[in-house]
Amino acid sequence: MKYQPGVYILQSLKNGRYYIGSTNKINRRLKEHNTGKVKSTRFIRPLKLKVFLPCSTLEEARQAEYHLKKYKRKDIIKSVIQRKMFPWEC
């Protein structure tokens, strides 16, 4: 089975906060977040997948995650979710 690397944005159903990450197995990663195996999201569970943005490679996904996290503004994150594309892709 071939896995799709990409960047994902989760939203906490507890407090509305967003979490940005990257993976090549989104179903496994979402399960890890919602079962408390990820320290950074353990206390904001449950989490809902808002968007998954596919990338060519896992390395590209990690770089895109890094760049997206630098934005930090909630309105930009909401725009990414709505448009389903990175802010640098116009």
N, CA, C and O atoms as a Tinker XYZ file with bonds, in Angstrom:
   360  protein
     1  N      0.838000   -1.189000    0.000000    73     2
     2  CA     0.000000    0.000000    0.000000    64     1     3
     3  C      0.881000    1.250000    0.000000    63     2     4     5
     4  O      1.821000    1.350000    0.789000    81     3
     5  N      0.582000    2.186000   -0.869000    73     3     6
     6  CA     1.350000    3.421000   -0.964000    64     5     7
     7  C      0.680000    4.498000   -0.109000    63     6     8     9
     8  O     -0.538000    4.676000   -0.146000    81     7
     9  N      1.494000    5.199000    0.650000    73     7    10
    10  CA     0.985000    6.249000    1.524000    64     9    11
    11  C      1.251000    7.615000    0.916000    63    10    12    13
    12  O      2.233000    7.808000    0.198000    81    11
    13  N      0.364000    8.561000    1.211000    73    11    14
    14  CA     0.467000    9.923000    0.682000    64    13    15
    15  C      1.060000   10.850000    1.738000    63    14    16    17
    16  O      0.439000   11.071000    2.778000    81    15
    17  N      2.240000   11.391000    1.492000    73    15    18
    18  CA     2.786000   12.376000    2.435000    64    17    19
    19  C      2.037000   13.698000    2.306000    63    18    20    21
    20  O      1.523000   14.039000    1.241000    81    19
    21  N      1.987000   14.431000    3.409000    73    19    22
    22  CA     1.329000   15.723000    3.360000    64    21    23
    23  C      1.303000   16.428000    4.700000    63    22    24    25
    24  O      1.795000   15.915000    5.705000    81    23
    25  N      0.723000   17.605000    4.693000    73    23    26
    26  CA     0.579000   18.441000    5.885000    64    25    27
    27  C     -0.887000   18.392000    6.290000    63    26    28    29
    28  O     -1.775000   18.439000    5.438000    81    27
    29  N     -1.138000   18.299000    7.589000    73    27    30
    30  CA    -2.509000   18.269000    8.079000    64    29    31
    31  C     -2.721000   19.352000    9.121000    63    30    32    33
    32  O     -1.790000   19.765000    9.812000    81    31
    33  N     -3.966000   19.804000    9.221000    73    31    34
    34  CA    -4.356000   20.751000   10.252000    64    33    35
    35  C     -5.497000   20.117000   11.034000    63    34    36    37
    36  O     -6.517000   19.723000   10.468000    81    35
    37  N     -5.306000   20.028000   12.335000    73    35    38
    38  CA    -6.326000   19.509000   13.238000    64    37    39
    39  C     -6.901000   20.669000   14.039000    63    38    40    41
    40  O     -6.236000   21.682000   14.255000    81    39
    41  N     -8.146000   20.507000   14.473000    73    39    42
    42  CA    -8.736000   21.497000   15.373000    64    41    43
    43  C     -9.263000   20.780000   16.598000    63    42    44    45
    44  O     -9.916000   19.740000   16.500000    81    43
    45  N     -8.969000   21.352000   17.749000    73    43    46
    46  CA    -9.447000   20.803000   19.008000    64    45    47
    47  C    -10.935000   21.073000   19.146000    63    46    48    49
    48  O    -11.388000   22.204000   18.967000    81    47
    49  N    -11.694000   20.034000   19.466000    73    47    50
    50  CA   -13.113000   20.212000   19.731000    64    49    51
    51  C    -13.325000   20.695000   21.168000    63    50    52    53
    52  O    -14.429000   21.088000   21.546000    81    51
    53  N    -12.264000   20.661000   21.950000    73    51    54
    54  CA   -12.320000   21.104000   23.349000    64    53    55
    55  C    -12.185000   22.625000   23.460000    63    54    56    57
    56  O    -12.948000   23.265000   24.184000    81    55
    57  N    -11.208000   23.209000   22.740000    73    55    58
    58  CA   -10.967000   24.647000   22.887000    64    57    59
    59  C    -10.817000   25.403000   21.559000    63    58    60    61
    60  O    -10.574000   26.609000   21.567000    81    59
    61  N    -10.959000   24.714000   20.425000    73    59    62
    62  CA   -10.909000   25.373000   19.129000    64    61    63
    63  C     -9.523000   25.653000   18.580000    63    62    64    65
    64  O     -9.395000   26.194000   17.481000    81    63
    65  N     -8.478000   25.294000   19.323000    73    63    66
    66  CA    -7.112000   25.558000   18.858000    64    65    67
    67  C     -6.753000   24.658000   17.683000    63    66    68    69
    68  O     -7.298000   23.567000   17.517000    81    67
    69  N     -5.812000   25.153000   16.868000    73    67    70
    70  CA    -5.347000   24.399000   15.710000    64    69    71
    71  C     -3.997000   23.761000   16.003000    63    70    72    73
    72  O     -3.200000   24.273000   16.789000    81    71
    73  N     -3.764000   22.625000   15.344000    73    71    74
    74  CA    -2.467000   21.952000   15.403000    64    73    75
    75  C     -2.075000   21.621000   13.973000    63    74    76    77
    76  O     -2.890000   21.117000   13.200000    81    75
    77  N     -0.829000   21.902000   13.624000    73    75    78
    78  CA    -0.316000   21.635000   12.277000    64    77    79
    79  C      0.756000   20.574000   12.374000    63    78    80    81
    80  O      1.633000   20.648000   13.234000    81    79
    81  N      0.692000   19.578000   11.488000    73    79    82
    82  CA     1.695000   18.518000   11.483000    64    81    83
    83  C      1.879000   17.970000   10.082000    63    82    84    85
    84  O      1.208000   18.391000    9.140000    81    83
    85  N      2.802000   17.022000    9.958000    73    83    86
    86  CA     3.030000   16.365000    8.672000    64    85    87
    87  C      3.207000   14.872000    8.906000    63    86    88    89
    88  O      3.662000   14.443000    9.967000    81    87
    89  N      2.843000   14.094000    7.904000    73    87    90
    90  CA     2.914000   12.642000    8.014000    64    89    91
    91  C      2.797000   12.031000    6.619000    63    90    92    93
    92  O      2.523000   12.723000    5.638000    81    91
    93  N      3.012000   10.722000    6.559000    73    91    94
    94  CA     2.727000   10.005000    5.324000    64    93    95
    95  C      1.628000    8.955000    5.548000    63    94    96    97
    96  O      1.272000    8.206000    4.638000    81    95
    97  N      1.103000    8.920000    6.775000    73    95    98
    98  CA     0.012000    7.997000    7.123000    64    97    99
    99  C     -1.003000    8.761000    7.976000    63    98   100   101
   100  O     -0.972000    8.678000    9.204000    81    99
   101  N     -1.892000    9.496000    7.330000    73    99   102
   102  CA    -2.788000   10.404000    8.040000    64   101   103
   103  C     -3.734000    9.675000    8.993000    63   102   104   105
   104  O     -3.985000   10.171000   10.091000    81   103
   105  N     -4.257000    8.532000    8.614000    73   103   106
   106  CA    -5.189000    7.814000    9.495000    64   105   107
   107  C     -4.510000    7.367000   10.787000    63   106   108   109
   108  O     -5.076000    7.502000   11.872000    81   107
   109  N     -3.303000    6.836000   10.665000    73   107   110
   110  CA    -2.551000    6.418000   11.849000    64   109   111
   111  C     -2.233000    7.616000   12.733000    63   110   112   113
   112  O     -2.366000    7.548000   13.955000    81   111
   113  N     -1.816000    8.708000   12.113000    73   111   114
   114  CA    -1.414000    9.896000   12.870000    64   113   115
   115  C     -2.601000   10.523000   13.605000    63   114   116   117
   116  O     -2.465000   10.946000   14.754000    81   115
   117  N     -3.748000   10.583000   12.957000    73   115   118
   118  CA    -4.945000   11.122000   13.600000    64   117   119
   119  C     -5.336000   10.271000   14.807000    63   118   120   121
   120  O     -5.734000   10.796000   15.846000    81   119
   121  N     -5.218000    8.969000   14.657000    73   119   122
   122  CA    -5.518000    8.060000   15.770000    64   121   123
   123  C     -4.546000    8.295000   16.930000    63   122   124   125
   124  O     -4.953000    8.304000   18.092000    81   123
   125  N     -3.263000    8.484000   16.614000    73   123   126
   126  CA    -2.271000    8.758000   17.664000    64   125   127
   127  C     -2.605000   10.041000   18.420000    63   126   128   129
   128  O     -2.469000   10.100000   19.643000    81   127
   129  N     -3.037000   11.059000   17.697000    73   127   130
   130  CA    -3.414000   12.318000   18.346000    64   129   131
   131  C     -4.618000   12.108000   19.267000    63   130   132   133
   132  O     -4.621000   12.577000   20.405000    81   131
   133  N     -5.623000   11.414000   18.781000    73   131   134
   134  CA    -6.866000   11.270000   19.543000    64   133   135
   135  C     -6.807000   10.233000   20.662000    63   134   136   137
   136  O     -7.710000   10.175000   21.497000    81   135
   137  N     -5.758000    9.414000   20.688000    73   135   138
   138  CA    -5.608000    8.466000   21.797000    64   137   139
   139  C     -4.605000    8.957000   22.829000    63   138   140   141
   140  O     -4.315000    8.247000   23.792000    81   139
   141  N     -4.074000   10.154000   22.646000    73   139   142
   142  CA    -3.178000   10.748000   23.638000    64   141   143
   143  C     -1.723000   10.359000   23.507000    63   142   144   145
   144  O     -0.951000   10.578000   24.441000    81   143
   145  N     -1.322000    9.796000   22.397000    73   143   146
   146  CA     0.068000    9.374000   22.204000    64   145   147
   147  C      0.992000   10.512000   21.789000    63   146   148   149
   148  O      2.211000   10.344000   21.750000    81   147
   149  N      0.406000   11.683000   21.474000    73   147   150
   150  CA     1.194000   12.846000   21.065000    64   149   151
   151  C      1.125000   13.865000   22.199000    63   150   152   153
   152  O      0.053000   14.379000   22.520000    81   151
   153  N      2.281000   14.150000   22.801000    73   151   154
   154  CA     2.319000   15.031000   23.977000    64   153   155
   155  C      1.698000   16.401000   23.724000    63   154   156   157
   156  O      0.965000   16.921000   24.566000    81   155
   157  N      1.993000   16.983000   22.565000    73   155   158
   158  CA     1.548000   18.354000   22.304000    64   157   159
   159  C      0.034000   18.483000   22.137000    63   158   160   161
   160  O     -0.497000   19.588000   22.249000    81   159
   161  N     -0.664000   17.397000   21.876000    73   159   162
   162  CA    -2.121000   17.479000   21.708000    64   161   163
   163  C     -2.889000   16.678000   22.756000    63   162   164   165
   164  O     -4.117000   16.605000   22.708000    81   163
   165  N     -2.185000   16.091000   23.678000    73   163   166
   166  CA    -2.812000   15.213000   24.670000    64   165   167
   167  C     -3.935000   15.901000   25.448000    63   166   168   169
   168  O     -4.965000   15.286000   25.727000    81   167
   169  N     -3.738000   17.172000   25.799000    73   167   170
   170  CA    -4.701000   17.846000   26.670000    64   169   171
   171  C     -5.720000   18.697000   25.914000    63   170   172   173
   172  O     -6.513000   19.407000   26.532000    81   171
   173  N     -5.704000   18.630000   24.587000    73   171   174
   174  CA    -6.705000   19.376000   23.813000    64   173   175
   175  C     -7.583000   18.432000   22.985000    63   174   176   177
   176  O     -8.251000   18.858000   22.043000    81   175
   177  N     -7.572000   17.173000   23.343000    73   175   178
   178  CA    -8.407000   16.180000   22.654000    64   177   179
   179  C     -9.872000   16.381000   23.014000    63   178   180   181
   180  O    -10.172000   16.927000   24.076000    81   179
   181  N    -10.786000   15.953000   22.155000    73   179   182
   182  CA   -10.615000   15.311000   20.855000    64   181   183
   183  C    -10.267000   16.321000   19.761000    63   182   184   185
   184  O    -10.519000   17.520000   19.876000    81   183
   185  N     -9.679000   15.779000   18.699000    73   183   186
   186  CA    -9.252000   16.603000   17.567000    64   185   187
   187  C     -9.953000   16.144000   16.292000    63   186   188   189
   188  O    -10.229000   14.959000   16.103000    81   187
   189  N    -10.230000   17.106000   15.433000    73   187   190
   190  CA   -10.888000   16.818000   14.161000    64   189   191
   191  C     -9.967000   17.243000   13.026000    63   190   192   193
   192  O     -9.378000   18.323000   13.069000    81   191
   193  N     -9.846000   16.400000   12.020000    73   191   194
   194  CA    -9.050000   16.742000   10.842000    64   193   195
   195  C     -9.807000   17.785000   10.029000    63   194   196   197
   196  O    -10.924000   17.539000    9.575000    81   195
   197  N     -9.186000   18.962000    9.846000    73   195   198
   198  CA    -9.809000   20.038000    9.085000    64   197   199
   199  C     -9.386000   20.008000    7.621000    63   198   200   201
   200  O    -10.196000   20.251000    6.727000    81   199
   201  N     -8.094000   19.703000    7.382000    73   199   202
   202  CA    -7.618000   19.643000    6.000000    64   201   203
   203  C     -6.335000   18.812000    5.943000    63   202   204   205
   204  O     -5.538000   18.803000    6.881000    81   203
   205  N     -6.159000   18.119000    4.823000    73   203   206
   206  CA    -4.919000   17.395000    4.530000    64   205   207
   207  C     -4.446000   17.891000    3.180000    63   206   208   209
   208  O     -5.163000   17.788000    2.185000    81   207
   209  N     -3.227000   18.434000    3.147000    73   207   210
   210  CA    -2.654000   18.989000    1.918000    64   209   211
   211  C     -1.548000   18.062000    1.416000    63   210   212   213
   212  O     -0.468000   18.030000    2.007000    81   211
   213  N     -1.784000   17.321000    0.360000    73   211   214
   214  CA    -0.799000   16.366000   -0.144000    64   213   215
   215  C      0.478000   17.045000   -0.642000    63   214   216   217
   216  O      0.445000   18.156000   -1.173000    81   215
   217  N      1.591000   16.357000   -0.459000    73   215   218
   218  CA     2.898000   16.816000   -0.933000    64   217   219
   219  C      3.548000   15.676000   -1.712000    63   218   220   221
   220  O      3.112000   14.528000   -1.623000    81   219
   221  N      4.583000   15.996000   -2.468000    73   219   222
   222  CA     5.263000   14.982000   -3.289000    64   221   223
   223  C      6.048000   13.992000   -2.438000    63   222   224   225
   224  O      6.031000   12.789000   -2.698000    81   223
   225  N      6.740000   14.508000   -1.411000    73   223   226
   226  CA     7.571000   13.663000   -0.552000    64   225   227
   227  C      7.347000   14.052000    0.903000    63   226   228   229
   228  O      6.805000   15.119000    1.193000    81   227
   229  N      7.765000   13.187000    1.809000    73   227   230
   230  CA     7.661000   13.491000    3.229000    64   229   231
   231  C      8.570000   14.656000    3.589000    63   230   232   233
   232  O      8.226000   15.462000    4.454000    81   231
   233  N      9.720000   14.757000    2.941000    73   231   234
   234  CA    10.629000   15.877000    3.182000    64   233   235
   235  C      9.959000   17.202000    2.795000    63   234   236   237
   236  O     10.060000   18.190000    3.523000    81   235
   237  N      9.288000   17.213000    1.665000    73   235   238
   238  CA     8.560000   18.414000    1.235000    64   237   239
   239  C      7.450000   18.756000    2.231000    63   238   240   241
   240  O      7.216000   19.927000    2.534000    81   239
   241  N      6.773000   17.730000    2.734000    73   239   242
   242  CA     5.709000   17.937000    3.723000    64   241   243
   243  C      6.274000   18.545000    5.007000    63   242   244   245
   244  O      5.669000   19.450000    5.581000    81   243
   245  N      7.416000   18.059000    5.456000    73   243   246
   246  CA     8.048000   18.589000    6.678000    64   245   247
   247  C      8.428000   20.061000    6.488000    63   246   248   249
   248  O      8.233000   20.877000    7.390000    81   247
   249  N      8.966000   20.395000    5.321000    73   247   250
   250  CA     9.333000   21.787000    5.034000    64   249   251
   251  C      8.092000   22.683000    4.981000    63   250   252   253
   252  O      8.104000   23.800000    5.498000    81   251
   253  N      7.026000   22.187000    4.356000    73   251   254
   254  CA     5.785000   22.966000    4.275000    64   253   255
   255  C      5.184000   23.157000    5.666000    63   254   256   257
   256  O      4.672000   24.232000    5.979000    81   255
   257  N      5.243000   22.126000    6.496000    73   255   258
   258  CA     4.757000   22.232000    7.882000    64   257   259
   259  C      5.525000   23.326000    8.615000    63   258   260   261
   260  O      4.930000   24.170000    9.285000    81   259
   261  N      6.829000   23.307000    8.487000    73   259   262
   262  CA     7.692000   24.295000    9.138000    64   261   263
   263  C      7.314000   25.720000    8.706000    63   262   264   265
   264  O      7.189000   26.617000    9.540000    81   263
   265  N      7.136000   25.912000    7.405000    73   263   266
   266  CA     6.789000   27.243000    6.885000    64   265   267
   267  C      5.392000   27.668000    7.336000    63   266   268   269
   268  O      5.183000   28.827000    7.694000    81   267
   269  N      4.447000   26.748000    7.322000    73   267   270
   270  CA     3.083000   27.071000    7.724000    64   269   271
   271  C      3.017000   27.445000    9.203000    63   270   272   273
   272  O      2.263000   28.341000    9.585000    81   271
   273  N      3.793000   26.772000   10.025000    73   271   274
   274  CA     3.804000   27.075000   11.460000    64   273   275
   275  C      4.364000   28.467000   11.744000    63   274   276   277
   276  O      4.039000   29.062000   12.771000    81   275
   277  N      5.191000   28.987000   10.861000    73   275   278
   278  CA     5.761000   30.327000   11.053000    64   277   279
   279  C      4.701000   31.428000   10.916000    63   278   280   281
   280  O      4.885000   32.521000   11.451000    81   279
   281  N      3.604000   31.160000   10.211000    73   279   282
   282  CA     2.562000   32.174000   10.040000    64   281   283
   283  C      1.868000   32.522000   11.357000    63   282   284   285
   284  O      1.646000   33.700000   11.639000    81   283
   285  N      1.525000   31.532000   12.156000    73   283   286
   286  CA     0.961000   31.676000   13.501000    64   285   287
   287  C     -0.380000   32.399000   13.592000    63   286   288   289
   288  O     -1.019000   32.345000   14.642000    81   287
   289  N     -0.823000   33.064000   12.551000    73   287   290
   290  CA    -2.082000   33.802000   12.631000    64   289   291
   291  C     -3.264000   32.902000   12.307000    63   290   292   293
   292  O     -3.246000   32.153000   11.330000    81   291
   293  N     -4.291000   32.988000   13.146000    73   291   294
   294  CA    -5.459000   32.132000   13.003000    64   293   295
   295  C     -6.199000   32.388000   11.688000    63   294   296   297
   296  O     -6.737000   31.454000   11.093000    81   295
   297  N     -6.232000   33.646000   11.228000    73   295   298
   298  CA    -6.940000   33.944000    9.982000    64   297   299
   299  C     -6.251000   33.299000    8.779000    63   298   300   301
   300  O     -6.916000   32.906000    7.820000    81   299
   301  N     -4.937000   33.192000    8.824000    73   299   302
   302  CA    -4.207000   32.539000    7.731000    64   301   303
   303  C     -4.484000   31.041000    7.754000    63   302   304   305
   304  O     -4.690000   30.430000    6.706000    81   303
   305  N     -4.489000   30.452000    8.940000    73   303   306
   306  CA    -4.784000   29.015000    9.074000    64   305   307
   307  C     -6.204000   28.729000    8.579000    63   306   308   309
   308  O     -6.428000   27.741000    7.880000    81   307
   309  N     -7.149000   29.578000    8.932000    73   307   310
   310  CA    -8.528000   29.402000    8.462000    64   309   311
   311  C     -8.604000   29.508000    6.947000    63   310   312   313
   312  O     -9.367000   28.781000    6.312000    81   311
   313  N     -7.828000   30.398000    6.368000    73   311   314
   314  CA    -7.791000   30.556000    4.914000    64   313   315
   315  C     -7.236000   29.300000    4.242000    63   314   316   317
   316  O     -7.747000   28.868000    3.209000    81   315
   317  N     -6.206000   28.724000    4.821000    73   315   318
   318  CA    -5.621000   27.476000    4.295000    64   317   319
   319  C     -6.672000   26.369000    4.325000    63   318   320   321
   320  O     -6.803000   25.606000    3.368000    81   319
   321  N     -7.415000   26.285000    5.421000    73   319   322
   322  CA    -8.450000   25.262000    5.552000    64   321   323
   323  C     -9.532000   25.477000    4.499000    63   322   324   325
   324  O     -9.955000   24.530000    3.836000    81   323
   325  N     -9.971000   26.706000    4.348000    73   323   326
   326  CA   -11.043000   27.020000    3.404000    64   325   327
   327  C    -10.616000   26.800000    1.953000    63   326   328   329
   328  O    -11.355000   26.206000    1.168000    81   327
   329  N     -9.424000   27.280000    1.601000    73   327   330
   330  CA    -8.952000   27.209000    0.216000    64   329   331
   331  C     -8.318000   25.858000   -0.123000    63   330   332   333
   332  O     -8.174000   25.505000   -1.293000    81   331
   333  N     -7.940000   25.102000    0.926000    73   331   334
   334  CA    -7.281000   23.799000    0.754000    64   333   335
   335  C     -5.988000   23.920000   -0.049000    63   334   336   337
   336  O     -5.680000   23.090000   -0.904000    81   335
   337  N     -5.239000   24.987000    0.258000    73   335   338
   338  CA    -3.946000   25.186000   -0.375000    64   337   339
   339  C     -3.074000   26.056000    0.530000    63   338   340   341
   340  O     -3.577000   26.814000    1.359000    81   339
   341  N     -1.762000   25.931000    0.353000    73   339   342
   342  CA    -0.821000   26.699000    1.143000    64   341   343
   343  C     -0.909000   28.179000    0.776000    63   342   344   345
   344  O     -1.263000   28.509000   -0.356000    81   343
   345  N     -0.592000   29.082000    1.718000    73   343   346
   346  CA    -0.677000   30.518000    1.432000    64   345   347
   347  C      0.268000   30.979000    0.330000    63   346   348   349
   348  O      0.007000   31.986000   -0.327000    81   347
   349  N      1.351000   30.260000    0.125000    73   347   350
   350  CA     2.333000   30.653000   -0.890000    64   349   351
   351  C      1.950000   30.120000   -2.275000    63   350   352   353
   352  O      2.656000   30.379000   -3.249000    81   351
   353  N      0.846000   29.383000   -2.371000    73   351   354
   354  CA     0.329000   28.915000   -3.663000    64   353   355
   355  C     -0.865000   29.794000   -4.037000    63   354   356   357
   356  O     -1.930000   29.679000   -3.432000    81   355
   357  N     -0.700000   30.637000   -4.991000    73   355   358
   358  CA    -1.811000   31.544000   -5.374000    64   357   359
   359  C     -2.421000   31.150000   -6.686000    63   358   360
   360  O     -3.358000   31.800000   -7.151000    81   359
